Amino acid sequence: MLQYRVSPVHPEAREYALELTIPQPHPDGQVVAMAAWTPGSYMVRDHARHVTWIEAVDGYGQAVELTWLDKQSWRAAPCAGALTLRWRVHAHELSVRTAHLDSLWGFADGAALWLRPLGLEYLPCQVEVQRSVSAVVDAGAQGWRATIMLAPDRVDAHGYGVYAAENVEALLDAPLAFGALRELSFSVRGVVHRFAWLGRVEFDSARLAADLVRACEAVVGLFGPAPPPFERYLFLALVTTDGYGGLEHREGTALLCRPEHFPRVGEAASTPAYREFLGLCAHEYLHAWLVKRIRPTAFMPQLDGRLPLEAEAYTCLLWLFEGVTSYYDDLLLLRAGLISFTEYLDTLSSTISRVQRTPGRERLTLEQASLTAWTRLYKADENTPNASISYYTKGALFAWVLDIELRRRSADRISLDDVLRALWRDFGLHGHGVPEYGLEAWVTAVTGVNLDDVFTAGLRGCEDLPLVATAAALGLSLQWSAGQDAPWLGADVRAGAQGAAVLGTVYRDSAAEWAGLAPQDELLALDGLRVSRANLEGLLRRYRVGDVVELHVFRRDELLSMSLSLQKPPKTQAGLQRMQIADAQPLARLRAWSGVGSI
């Protein structure tokens, strides 16, 4: 058994102290390594760069030489008895993918902290979570508690003590937190679920618990009558003023959110922010099946237990694991009665609009977007919308097309729900990876419906998805509008310092591009009148499409003047609504798909 320890030893220095004891290291010298990336977040983060100090001793306390092998791994010299490594990790990046520690609280993803003993990653682990002994932060006086997404073994009332992990992969998949943790709990099909949070927020905890029960039940029910495939589940929320996002784990999820995402006491209506948060919770909860247990072969451990964390692990299937999850998160809230049918159509319309506003959909396929996530999605810049497409948003729309085509071609006997249950049966339950190739033939085999044409066009083509036809098959109409009544510059404009109008994306083949505008240009004046982000649209309303305006801009330190012919704004704003007259079959399909019988 591998023995690990962790302590938030120096919150004032933002530093964790960690230890690993290997009872039987490799006789030729044990190699240990930090992960290059965080599972579920497809970007090389080079966690080893935050290791500030490391040493090794043998079973007799004698120093063991460590040799750097590369940016993230070390080899310990052969030693007598057990090998113990001690190291420190600097933690000052507040996100669900990395590590953070200060005098208020601490959070760390396992991949950002732990060394892996290569070749021994299959071994079970014992993890001791220790209190801080810092003079700056008295963990007891400050009410600090601890939590980690592992099975407790010998743990006190404040969460400190010994936990167990099945293997190193399970350890790296278990984030931990320290601070003034508060929590609530509820049960879903006999499994205890906890919602814990760090940060200053007061909210209607009873309502949140009740709504999470309904959302979780909808996800579990998607896979059948069985209880969830875990013994415990933790929603761990980090509440800040400007954060949003989540990361999935086998027995929980880490969430970054804002105070407005929570329901206020005495507030009966659901705010858009609260609905967004419930969608995030449903999304990450569904990942406990689709990503953490049903996963691509590329993310599976090798035969010797070694994890694919040294470098990028490429797959063309992220459209399935993230896109399909994104399709179901809000749909399941609708089926659970947590959002209205109108609210769901608005959300789906927003997703359609986001894809339509992205010219990169014409240049990158869904499979290519999945494969290049490491550099395109996770290292986006101002030109990304022109060159790429998100497998989250377009993947969700492709899942919608796939779902409705399955229903239509099977006379409404088969749906994407059945495909997910079959994925669980054939891959998730047995721990088999989903292969890169052959998924389409497998779908045909398990459903009896041939969708080769849908897969070919949707995954390997850049043509727009047949969304109008998909909507019509449900008795819905899809209409397009410009989304603004003023002429268009052909660029996104954001607020810069002191409200300045600063260009973001300059869209391909647009008036802004033709005029020579560039991302990060600061608009100063339009026909001699001062421009700010707040007044730009009002100024543009004074003109007509085709009018030529004179712009003055700063590009870095130079003042430029250029002429621009104003464009007609593109019709990229989608609107879904019920058809006035719909046949009985689309209406029945709509009710079965949405789970709303009173439409």
Secondary structure, 3 states (H helix, E strand, C coil): CEEEEEEEEEHHHCEEEEEEEECCCCCCCCEEECCCEECCEEEECCHHHHEEEEEEECCCCCECCEEECCCCEEEECCCCCCEEEEEEEECECCCCCCEEECCCCEEECHHHCCCEECCCCCCCEEEEECCCCCCCCCCCCCCCEEEECCEEEEECCCCCEEEEECCHHHHHCCCEEEECCEEEEEEECCEEEEEEEECCCCCCHHHHHHHHHHHHHHHHHHCCCCCCCCCEEEEEEEECCCCCEEEEECCEEEEEECHHHCCCCCCCCCCHHHHHHHHHHHHHHHCCCECCCECEHHHCCCCCCCCCCCCCCCCCCHHHHHHHHHHHHHHHHHHCCCCCHHHHHHHHHHHHHHHHCCHHHHCCCHHHHHHCCCCCCCCCCCCHHHHCCCCCHHHHHHHHHHHHHHHHHCCCCCCHHHHHHHHHHHHHCCCCCECCCCHHHHHHHHHCCCCHHHHHHHHHCCCCCCHHHHHHCCCEEEEEECCCCCCECCEEEEECHHHCEEEEEECCCCHHHHHCCCCCCEEEEECCEECCCCCHHHHHCCCCCCCEEEEEEEECCEEEEEEEECECCCCCEEEEEECCCCCHHHHHHHHHHHCCCCC
